[in-house]
């Protein structure tokens, strides 16, 4: 087996995601329904108030919106 380095990672893993992209990544990872307009507005307020993307996901989207 040939050892790999970080240089072998795809470009998208090396790029910095925006705050909202991080929330969307959490939503995809949890198979969450797309956010409503109301949830999007609350996410913007959460970002402006200093919440991390994960905290905002937990508080605004939450596990009750996850579809399995």
PDB file with SEQRES, HELIX, SHEET and CRYST1 records, atoms N, CA, C and O in Angstrom:
SEQRES   1 A   68  UNK UNK UNK UNK UNK UNK UNK UNK UNK UNK UNK UNK UNK          
SEQRES   2 A   68  UNK UNK UNK UNK UNK UNK UNK UNK UNK UNK UNK UNK UNK          
SEQRES   3 A   68  UNK UNK UNK UNK UNK UNK UNK UNK UNK UNK UNK UNK UNK          
SEQRES   4 A   68  UNK UNK UNK UNK UNK UNK UNK UNK UNK UNK UNK UNK UNK          
SEQRES   5 A   68  UNK UNK UNK UNK UNK UNK UNK UNK UNK UNK UNK UNK UNK          
SEQRES   6 A   68  UNK UNK UNK                                                  
HELIX    1 AA1 UNK A    6  UNK A    8  5                                   3    
HELIX    2 AA2 UNK A   11  UNK A   14  1                                   4    
HELIX    3 AA3 UNK A   19  UNK A   29  1                                  11    
HELIX    4 AA4 UNK A   37  UNK A   48  1                                  12    
HELIX    5 AA5 UNK A   53  UNK A   56  1                                   4    
HELIX    6 AA6 UNK A   57  UNK A   61  3                                   5    
HELIX    7 AA7 UNK A   63  UNK A   65  5                                   3    
CRYST1    1.000    1.000    1.000  90.00  90.00  90.00 P 1           1          
ATOM      1  N   UNK A   1       0.838  -1.173   0.000  1.00  0.00           N  
ATOM      2  CA  UNK A   1       0.000   0.000   0.000  1.00  0.00           C  
ATOM      3  C   UNK A   1       0.885   1.239   0.000  1.00  0.00           C  
ATOM      4  O   UNK A   1       1.890   1.304   0.709  1.00  0.00           O  
ATOM      5  N   UNK A   2       0.497   2.210  -0.801  1.00  0.00           N  
ATOM      6  CA  UNK A   2       1.266   3.449  -0.912  1.00  0.00           C  
ATOM      7  C   UNK A   2       0.693   4.470   0.066  1.00  0.00           C  
ATOM      8  O   UNK A   2      -0.498   4.777   0.009  1.00  0.00           O  
ATOM      9  N   UNK A   3       1.518   4.996   0.955  1.00  0.00           N  
ATOM     10  CA  UNK A   3       1.004   6.006   1.890  1.00  0.00           C  
ATOM     11  C   UNK A   3       0.622   7.282   1.134  1.00  0.00           C  
ATOM     12  O   UNK A   3       1.288   7.678   0.177  1.00  0.00           O  
ATOM     13  N   UNK A   4      -0.443   7.902   1.578  1.00  0.00           N  
ATOM     14  CA  UNK A   4      -0.884   9.152   0.963  1.00  0.00           C  
ATOM     15  C   UNK A   4      -0.635  10.304   1.916  1.00  0.00           C  
ATOM     16  O   UNK A   4      -0.457  10.113   3.119  1.00  0.00           O  
ATOM     17  N   UNK A   5      -0.627  11.480   1.367  1.00  0.00           N  
ATOM     18  CA  UNK A   5      -0.436  12.676   2.180  1.00  0.00           C  
ATOM     19  C   UNK A   5      -1.665  13.566   2.057  1.00  0.00           C  
ATOM     20  O   UNK A   5      -2.605  13.257   1.324  1.00  0.00           O  
ATOM     21  N   UNK A   6      -1.642  14.663   2.779  1.00  0.00           N  
ATOM     22  CA  UNK A   6      -2.736  15.622   2.679  1.00  0.00           C  
ATOM     23  C   UNK A   6      -2.841  16.196   1.279  1.00  0.00           C  
ATOM     24  O   UNK A   6      -3.912  16.646   0.872  1.00  0.00           O  
ATOM     25  N   UNK A   7      -1.747  16.187   0.542  1.00  0.00           N  
ATOM     26  CA  UNK A   7      -1.755  16.710  -0.825  1.00  0.00           C  
ATOM     27  C   UNK A   7      -2.671  15.891  -1.724  1.00  0.00           C  
ATOM     28  O   UNK A   7      -3.088  16.369  -2.780  1.00  0.00           O  
ATOM     29  N   UNK A   8      -2.986  14.672  -1.323  1.00  0.00           N  
ATOM     30  CA  UNK A   8      -3.854  13.813  -2.126  1.00  0.00           C  
ATOM     31  C   UNK A   8      -5.335  14.117  -1.903  1.00  0.00           C  
ATOM     32  O   UNK A   8      -6.189  13.583  -2.611  1.00  0.00           O  
ATOM     33  N   UNK A   9      -5.640  14.959  -0.939  1.00  0.00           N  
ATOM     34  CA  UNK A   9      -7.031  15.295  -0.653  1.00  0.00           C  
ATOM     35  C   UNK A   9      -7.624  16.122  -1.789  1.00  0.00           C  
ATOM     36  O   UNK A   9      -6.922  16.927  -2.400  1.00  0.00           O  
ATOM     37  N   UNK A  10      -8.903  15.932  -2.075  1.00  0.00           N  
ATOM     38  CA  UNK A  10      -9.547  16.758  -3.098  1.00  0.00           C  
ATOM     39  C   UNK A  10      -9.518  18.237  -2.704  1.00  0.00           C  
ATOM     40  O   UNK A  10      -9.473  18.578  -1.522  1.00  0.00           O  
ATOM     41  N   UNK A  11      -9.544  19.095  -3.702  1.00  0.00           N  
ATOM     42  CA  UNK A  11      -9.485  20.541  -3.457  1.00  0.00           C  
ATOM     43  C   UNK A  11     -10.595  21.038  -2.539  1.00  0.00           C  
ATOM     44  O   UNK A  11     -10.371  21.929  -1.720  1.00  0.00           O  
ATOM     45  N   UNK A  12     -11.803  20.461  -2.672  1.00  0.00           N  
ATOM     46  CA  UNK A  12     -12.912  20.965  -1.870  1.00  0.00           C  
ATOM     47  C   UNK A  12     -12.700  20.728  -0.379  1.00  0.00           C  
ATOM     48  O   UNK A  12     -13.297  21.425   0.442  1.00  0.00           O  
ATOM     49  N   UNK A  13     -11.866  19.760  -0.013  1.00  0.00           N  
ATOM     50  CA  UNK A  13     -11.586  19.543   1.402  1.00  0.00           C  
ATOM     51  C   UNK A  13     -10.579  20.557   1.942  1.00  0.00           C  
ATOM     52  O   UNK A  13     -10.507  20.786   3.149  1.00  0.00           O  
ATOM     53  N   UNK A  14      -9.808  21.158   1.047  1.00  0.00           N  
ATOM     54  CA  UNK A  14      -8.799  22.121   1.465  1.00  0.00           C  
ATOM     55  C   UNK A  14      -9.325  23.547   1.464  1.00  0.00           C  
ATOM     56  O   UNK A  14      -8.654  24.449   1.965  1.00  0.00           O  
ATOM     57  N   UNK A  15     -10.510  23.767   0.912  1.00  0.00           N  
ATOM     58  CA  UNK A  15     -11.063  25.122   0.866  1.00  0.00           C  
ATOM     59  C   UNK A  15     -11.794  25.438   2.159  1.00  0.00           C  
ATOM     60  O   UNK A  15     -12.274  24.545   2.857  1.00  0.00           O  
ATOM     61  N   UNK A  16     -11.866  26.706   2.458  1.00  0.00           N  
ATOM     62  CA  UNK A  16     -12.558  27.151   3.663  1.00  0.00           C  
ATOM     63  C   UNK A  16     -14.035  27.384   3.328  1.00  0.00           C  
ATOM     64  O   UNK A  16     -14.360  28.113   2.391  1.00  0.00           O  
ATOM     65  N   UNK A  17     -14.904  26.767   4.091  1.00  0.00           N  
ATOM     66  CA  UNK A  17     -16.336  26.904   3.858  1.00  0.00           C  
ATOM     67  C   UNK A  17     -16.870  28.128   4.586  1.00  0.00           C  
ATOM     68  O   UNK A  17     -16.386  28.483   5.661  1.00  0.00           O  
ATOM     69  N   UNK A  18     -17.871  28.769   3.992  1.00  0.00           N  
ATOM     70  CA  UNK A  18     -18.525  29.883   4.675  1.00  0.00           C  
ATOM     71  C   UNK A  18     -19.334  29.325   5.843  1.00  0.00           C  
ATOM     72  O   UNK A  18     -19.532  28.116   5.959  1.00  0.00           O  
ATOM     73  N   UNK A  19     -19.787  30.207   6.684  1.00  0.00           N  
ATOM     74  CA  UNK A  19     -20.574  29.817   7.845  1.00  0.00           C  
ATOM     75  C   UNK A  19     -21.824  29.057   7.401  1.00  0.00           C  
ATOM     76  O   UNK A  19     -22.125  27.991   7.938  1.00  0.00           O  
ATOM     77  N   UNK A  20     -22.549  29.598   6.426  1.00  0.00           N  
ATOM     78  CA  UNK A  20     -23.786  28.975   5.968  1.00  0.00           C  
ATOM     79  C   UNK A  20     -23.503  27.645   5.268  1.00  0.00           C  
ATOM     80  O   UNK A  20     -24.299  26.714   5.386  1.00  0.00           O  
ATOM     81  N   UNK A  21     -22.395  27.538   4.546  1.00  0.00           N  
ATOM     82  CA  UNK A  21     -22.028  26.269   3.918  1.00  0.00           C  
ATOM     83  C   UNK A  21     -21.765  25.203   4.970  1.00  0.00           C  
ATOM     84  O   UNK A  21     -22.061  24.028   4.752  1.00  0.00           O  
ATOM     85  N   UNK A  22     -21.209  25.605   6.110  1.00  0.00           N  
ATOM     86  CA  UNK A  22     -20.971  24.658   7.196  1.00  0.00           C  
ATOM     87  C   UNK A  22     -22.297  24.151   7.772  1.00  0.00           C  
ATOM     88  O   UNK A  22     -22.433  22.966   8.077  1.00  0.00           O  
ATOM     89  N   UNK A  23     -23.268  25.051   7.919  1.00  0.00           N  
ATOM     90  CA  UNK A  23     -24.594  24.649   8.399  1.00  0.00           C  
ATOM     91  C   UNK A  23     -25.219  23.678   7.402  1.00  0.00           C  
ATOM     92  O   UNK A  23     -25.769  22.649   7.794  1.00  0.00           O  
ATOM     93  N   UNK A  24     -25.133  24.007   6.110  1.00  0.00           N  
ATOM     94  CA  UNK A  24     -25.693  23.140   5.078  1.00  0.00           C  
ATOM     95  C   UNK A  24     -25.009  21.779   5.069  1.00  0.00           C  
ATOM     96  O   UNK A  24     -25.653  20.765   4.800  1.00  0.00           O  
ATOM     97  N   UNK A  25     -23.728  21.747   5.354  1.00  0.00           N  
ATOM     98  CA  UNK A  25     -23.001  20.484   5.443  1.00  0.00           C  
ATOM     99  C   UNK A  25     -23.530  19.643   6.606  1.00  0.00           C  
ATOM    100  O   UNK A  25     -23.694  18.431   6.470  1.00  0.00           O  
ATOM    101  N   UNK A  26     -23.797  20.280   7.742  1.00  0.00           N  
ATOM    102  CA  UNK A  26     -24.393  19.574   8.892  1.00  0.00           C  
ATOM    103  C   UNK A  26     -25.762  19.027   8.497  1.00  0.00           C  
ATOM    104  O   UNK A  26     -26.117  17.903   8.851  1.00  0.00           O  
ATOM    105  N   UNK A  27     -26.529  19.835   7.757  1.00  0.00           N  
ATOM    106  CA  UNK A  27     -27.869  19.405   7.368  1.00  0.00           C  
ATOM    107  C   UNK A  27     -27.804  18.194   6.445  1.00  0.00           C  
ATOM    108  O   UNK A  27     -28.580  17.251   6.603  1.00  0.00           O  
ATOM    109  N   UNK A  28     -26.885  18.212   5.483  1.00  0.00           N  
ATOM    110  CA  UNK A  28     -26.735  17.055   4.581  1.00  0.00           C  
ATOM    111  C   UNK A  28     -26.270  15.827   5.354  1.00  0.00           C  
ATOM    112  O   UNK A  28     -26.738  14.718   5.099  1.00  0.00           O  
ATOM    113  N   UNK A  29     -25.359  16.017   6.290  1.00  0.00           N  
ATOM    114  CA  UNK A  29     -24.843  14.891   7.071  1.00  0.00           C  
ATOM    115  C   UNK A  29     -25.944  14.243   7.907  1.00  0.00           C  
ATOM    116  O   UNK A  29     -25.894  13.044   8.181  1.00  0.00           O  
ATOM    117  N   UNK A  30     -26.931  15.030   8.309  1.00  0.00           N  
ATOM    118  CA  UNK A  30     -28.026  14.514   9.129  1.00  0.00           C  
ATOM    119  C   UNK A  30     -29.285  14.254   8.319  1.00  0.00           C  
ATOM    120  O   UNK A  30     -30.349  13.996   8.882  1.00  0.00           O  
ATOM    121  N   UNK A  31     -29.164  14.322   6.984  1.00  0.00           N  
ATOM    122  CA  UNK A  31     -30.299  14.073   6.088  1.00  0.00           C  
ATOM    123  C   UNK A  31     -31.487  14.952   6.464  1.00  0.00           C  
ATOM    124  O   UNK A  31     -32.628  14.492   6.500  1.00  0.00           O  
ATOM    125  N   UNK A  32     -31.208  16.199   6.736  1.00  0.00           N  
ATOM    126  CA  UNK A  32     -32.223  17.138   7.174  1.00  0.00           C  
ATOM    127  C   UNK A  32     -32.964  17.729   5.980  1.00  0.00           C  
ATOM    128  O   UNK A  32     -32.398  17.871   4.897  1.00  0.00           O  
ATOM    129  N   UNK A  33     -34.215  18.067   6.184  1.00  0.00           N  
ATOM    130  CA  UNK A  33     -34.996  18.745   5.154  1.00  0.00           C  
ATOM    131  C   UNK A  33     -34.399  20.129   4.904  1.00  0.00           C  
ATOM    132  O   UNK A  33     -33.793  20.705   5.807  1.00  0.00           O  
ATOM    133  N   UNK A  34     -34.558  20.673   3.694  1.00  0.00           N  
ATOM    134  CA  UNK A  34     -34.036  22.015   3.425  1.00  0.00           C  
ATOM    135  C   UNK A  34     -34.657  23.033   4.390  1.00  0.00           C  
ATOM    136  O   UNK A  34     -35.805  22.872   4.804  1.00  0.00           O  
ATOM    137  N   UNK A  35     -33.909  24.067   4.745  1.00  0.00           N  
ATOM    138  CA  UNK A  35     -34.452  25.046   5.698  1.00  0.00           C  
ATOM    139  C   UNK A  35     -35.564  25.880   5.064  1.00  0.00           C  
ATOM    140  O   UNK A  35     -35.533  26.183   3.872  1.00  0.00           O  
ATOM    141  N   UNK A  36     -36.524  26.235   5.872  1.00  0.00           N  
ATOM    142  CA  UNK A  36     -37.588  27.129   5.428  1.00  0.00           C  
ATOM    143  C   UNK A  36     -37.048  28.556   5.421  1.00  0.00           C  
ATOM    144  O   UNK A  36     -35.958  28.810   5.933  1.00  0.00           O  
ATOM    145  N   UNK A  37     -37.799  29.478   4.847  1.00  0.00           N  
ATOM    146  CA  UNK A  37     -37.378  30.876   4.848  1.00  0.00           C  
ATOM    147  C   UNK A  37     -37.234  31.400   6.277  1.00  0.00           C  
ATOM    148  O   UNK A  37     -36.317  32.169   6.569  1.00  0.00           O  
ATOM    149  N   UNK A  38     -38.133  30.987   7.163  1.00  0.00           N  
ATOM    150  CA  UNK A  38     -38.074  31.387   8.564  1.00  0.00           C  
ATOM    151  C   UNK A  38     -36.784  30.871   9.219  1.00  0.00           C  
ATOM    152  O   UNK A  38     -36.122  31.596   9.961  1.00  0.00           O  
ATOM    153  N   UNK A  39     -36.440  29.609   8.933  1.00  0.00           N  
ATOM    154  CA  UNK A  39     -35.219  29.040   9.503  1.00  0.00           C  
ATOM    155  C   UNK A  39     -33.979  29.738   8.941  1.00  0.00           C  
ATOM    156  O   UNK A  39     -33.013  29.962   9.670  1.00  0.00           O  
ATOM    157  N   UNK A  40     -33.999  30.081   7.656  1.00  0.00           N  
ATOM    158  CA  UNK A  40     -32.867  30.788   7.065  1.00  0.00           C  
ATOM    159  C   UNK A  40     -32.651  32.126   7.749  1.00  0.00           C  
ATOM    160  O   UNK A  40     -31.514  32.509   8.023  1.00  0.00           O  
ATOM    161  N   UNK A  41     -33.738  32.840   8.026  1.00  0.00           N  
ATOM    162  CA  UNK A  41     -33.630  34.138   8.715  1.00  0.00           C  
ATOM    163  C   UNK A  41     -33.075  33.943  10.122  1.00  0.00           C  
ATOM    164  O   UNK A  41     -32.225  34.716  10.566  1.00  0.00           O  
ATOM    165  N   UNK A  42     -33.545  32.925  10.820  1.00  0.00           N  
ATOM    166  CA  UNK A  42     -33.038  32.644  12.164  1.00  0.00           C  
ATOM    167  C   UNK A  42     -31.567  32.256  12.120  1.00  0.00           C  
ATOM    168  O   UNK A  42     -30.809  32.610  13.024  1.00  0.00           O  
ATOM    169  N   UNK A  43     -31.145  31.521  11.068  1.00  0.00           N  
ATOM    170  CA  UNK A  43     -29.739  31.162  10.921  1.00  0.00           C  
ATOM    171  C   UNK A  43     -28.881  32.408  10.723  1.00  0.00           C  
ATOM    172  O   UNK A  43     -27.787  32.503  11.280  1.00  0.00           O  
ATOM    173  N   UNK A  44     -29.368  33.360   9.937  1.00  0.00           N  
ATOM    174  CA  UNK A  44     -28.640  34.615   9.746  1.00  0.00           C  
ATOM    175  C   UNK A  44     -28.490  35.360  11.070  1.00  0.00           C  
ATOM    176  O   UNK A  44     -27.418  35.885  11.370  1.00  0.00           O  
ATOM    177  N   UNK A  45     -29.552  35.405  11.857  1.00  0.00           N  
ATOM    178  CA  UNK A  45     -29.485  36.060  13.166  1.00  0.00           C  
ATOM    179  C   UNK A  45     -28.509  35.336  14.090  1.00  0.00           C  
ATOM    180  O   UNK A  45     -27.758  35.974  14.827  1.00  0.00           O  
ATOM    181  N   UNK A  46     -28.521  34.008  14.049  1.00  0.00           N  
ATOM    182  CA  UNK A  46     -27.607  33.224  14.884  1.00  0.00           C  
ATOM    183  C   UNK A  46     -26.163  33.515  14.501  1.00  0.00           C  
ATOM    184  O   UNK A  46     -25.307  33.675  15.372  1.00  0.00           O  
ATOM    185  N   UNK A  47     -25.888  33.583  13.202  1.00  0.00           N  
ATOM    186  CA  UNK A  47     -24.524  33.890  12.739  1.00  0.00           C  
ATOM    187  C   UNK A  47     -24.106  35.263  13.236  1.00  0.00           C  
ATOM    188  O   UNK A  47     -22.984  35.438  13.711  1.00  0.00           O  
ATOM    189  N   UNK A  48     -25.002  36.241  13.130  1.00  0.00           N  
ATOM    190  CA  UNK A  48     -24.694  37.600  13.574  1.00  0.00           C  
ATOM    191  C   UNK A  48     -24.500  37.694  15.076  1.00  0.00           C  
ATOM    192  O   UNK A  48     -23.827  38.604  15.561  1.00  0.00           O  
ATOM    193  N   UNK A  49     -25.080  36.764  15.814  1.00  0.00           N  
ATOM    194  CA  UNK A  49     -24.943  36.745  17.273  1.00  0.00           C  
ATOM    195  C   UNK A  49     -23.783  35.876  17.746  1.00  0.00           C  
ATOM    196  O   UNK A  49     -23.615  35.676  18.949  1.00  0.00           O  
ATOM    197  N   UNK A  50     -22.976  35.354  16.811  1.00  0.00           N  
ATOM    198  CA  UNK A  50     -21.756  34.650  17.184  1.00  0.00           C  
ATOM    199  C   UNK A  50     -21.870  33.160  17.420  1.00  0.00           C  
ATOM    200  O   UNK A  50     -20.915  32.550  17.900  1.00  0.00           O  
ATOM    201  N   UNK A  51     -22.996  32.552  17.102  1.00  0.00           N  
ATOM    202  CA  UNK A  51     -23.117  31.114  17.269  1.00  0.00           C  
ATOM    203  C   UNK A  51     -22.275  30.398  16.222  1.00  0.00           C  
ATOM    204  O   UNK A  51     -22.082  30.898  15.114  1.00  0.00           O  
ATOM    205  N   UNK A  52     -21.784  29.238  16.583  1.00  0.00           N  
ATOM    206  CA  UNK A  52     -21.060  28.421  15.608  1.00  0.00           C  
ATOM    207  C   UNK A  52     -22.089  27.767  14.693  1.00  0.00           C  
ATOM    208  O   UNK A  52     -23.260  27.669  15.058  1.00  0.00           O  
ATOM    209  N   UNK A  53     -21.671  27.319  13.509  1.00  0.00           N  
ATOM    210  CA  UNK A  53     -22.624  26.642  12.619  1.00  0.00           C  
ATOM    211  C   UNK A  53     -23.295  25.434  13.275  1.00  0.00           C  
ATOM    212  O   UNK A  53     -24.484  25.191  13.072  1.00  0.00           O  
ATOM    213  N   UNK A  54     -22.522  24.677  14.064  1.00  0.00           N  
ATOM    214  CA  UNK A  54     -23.113  23.507  14.717  1.00  0.00           C  
ATOM    215  C   UNK A  54     -24.149  23.923  15.756  1.00  0.00           C  
ATOM    216  O   UNK A  54     -25.219  23.319  15.827  1.00  0.00           O  
ATOM    217  N   UNK A  55     -23.852  24.943  16.564  1.00  0.00           N  
ATOM    218  CA  UNK A  55     -24.819  25.426  17.559  1.00  0.00           C  
ATOM    219  C   UNK A  55     -26.097  25.907  16.887  1.00  0.00           C  
ATOM    220  O   UNK A  55     -27.200  25.635  17.361  1.00  0.00           O  
ATOM    221  N   UNK A  56     -25.940  26.618  15.787  1.00  0.00           N  
ATOM    222  CA  UNK A  56     -27.111  27.121  15.064  1.00  0.00           C  
ATOM    223  C   UNK A  56     -27.936  25.963  14.510  1.00  0.00           C  
ATOM    224  O   UNK A  56     -29.164  25.982  14.592  1.00  0.00           O  
ATOM    225  N   UNK A  57     -27.278  24.969  13.956  1.00  0.00           N  
ATOM    226  CA  UNK A  57     -27.996  23.793  13.453  1.00  0.00           C  
ATOM    227  C   UNK A  57     -28.788  23.137  14.574  1.00  0.00           C  
ATOM    228  O   UNK A  57     -29.971  22.834  14.416  1.00  0.00           O  
ATOM    229  N   UNK A  58     -28.128  22.921  15.706  1.00  0.00           N  
ATOM    230  CA  UNK A  58     -28.780  22.266  16.842  1.00  0.00           C  
ATOM    231  C   UNK A  58     -29.998  23.058  17.326  1.00  0.00           C  
ATOM    232  O   UNK A  58     -31.046  22.473  17.603  1.00  0.00           O  
ATOM    233  N   UNK A  59     -29.867  24.381  17.428  1.00  0.00           N  
ATOM    234  CA  UNK A  59     -30.930  25.207  17.990  1.00  0.00           C  
ATOM    235  C   UNK A  59     -32.062  25.476  17.005  1.00  0.00           C  
ATOM    236  O   UNK A  59     -33.229  25.504  17.394  1.00  0.00           O  
ATOM    237  N   UNK A  60     -31.723  25.673  15.735  1.00  0.00           N  
ATOM    238  CA  UNK A  60     -32.739  26.112  14.771  1.00  0.00           C  
ATOM    239  C   UNK A  60     -33.304  24.966  13.948  1.00  0.00           C  
ATOM    240  O   UNK A  60     -34.520  24.865  13.779  1.00  0.00           O  
ATOM    241  N   UNK A  61     -32.450  24.116  13.444  1.00  0.00           N  
ATOM    242  CA  UNK A  61     -32.927  22.995  12.639  1.00  0.00           C  
ATOM    243  C   UNK A  61     -33.267  21.824  13.543  1.00  0.00           C  
ATOM    244  O   UNK A  61     -34.381  21.301  13.495  1.00  0.00           O  
ATOM    245  N   UNK A  62     -32.318  21.414  14.361  1.00  0.00           N  
ATOM    246  CA  UNK A  62     -32.549  20.382  15.358  1.00  0.00           C  
ATOM    247  C   UNK A  62     -32.773  18.994  14.790  1.00  0.00           C  
ATOM    248  O   UNK A  62     -33.013  18.827  13.595  1.00  0.00           O  
ATOM    249  N   UNK A  63     -32.695  18.021  15.644  1.00  0.00           N  
ATOM    250  CA  UNK A  63     -32.827  16.614  15.249  1.00  0.00           C  
ATOM    251  C   UNK A  63     -34.259  16.258  14.877  1.00  0.00           C  
ATOM    252  O   UNK A  63     -34.483  15.247  14.211  1.00  0.00           O  
ATOM    253  N   UNK A  64     -35.231  17.059  15.290  1.00  0.00           N  
ATOM    254  CA  UNK A  64     -36.624  16.716  14.962  1.00  0.00           C  
ATOM    255  C   UNK A  64     -36.968  16.957  13.494  1.00  0.00           C  
ATOM    256  O   UNK A  64     -38.042  16.558  13.042  1.00  0.00           O  
ATOM    257  N   UNK A  65     -36.081  17.599  12.746  1.00  0.00           N  
ATOM    258  CA  UNK A  65     -36.304  17.815  11.319  1.00  0.00           C  
ATOM    259  C   UNK A  65     -35.501  16.849  10.461  1.00  0.00           C  
ATOM    260  O   UNK A  65     -35.419  17.023   9.245  1.00  0.00           O  
ATOM    261  N   UNK A  66     -34.914  15.842  11.074  1.00  0.00           N  
ATOM    262  CA  UNK A  66     -34.090  14.882  10.350  1.00  0.00           C  
ATOM    263  C   UNK A  66     -34.973  13.767   9.795  1.00  0.00           C  
ATOM    264  O   UNK A  66     -35.831  13.226  10.494  1.00  0.00           O  
ATOM    265  N   UNK A  67     -34.745  13.435   8.525  1.00  0.00           N  
ATOM    266  CA  UNK A  67     -35.507  12.361   7.879  1.00  0.00           C  
ATOM    267  C   UNK A  67     -34.600  11.154   7.684  1.00  0.00           C  
ATOM    268  O   UNK A  67     -33.530  11.278   7.088  1.00  0.00           O  
ATOM    269  N   UNK A  68     -35.010   9.991   8.178  1.00  0.00           N  
ATOM    270  CA  UNK A  68     -34.234   8.765   7.977  1.00  0.00           C  
ATOM    271  C   UNK A  68     -35.008   7.822   7.113  1.00  0.00           C  
ATOM    272  O   UNK A  68     -34.535   6.724   6.818  1.00  0.00           O  
TER     273      UNK A  68                                                      
END                                                                             
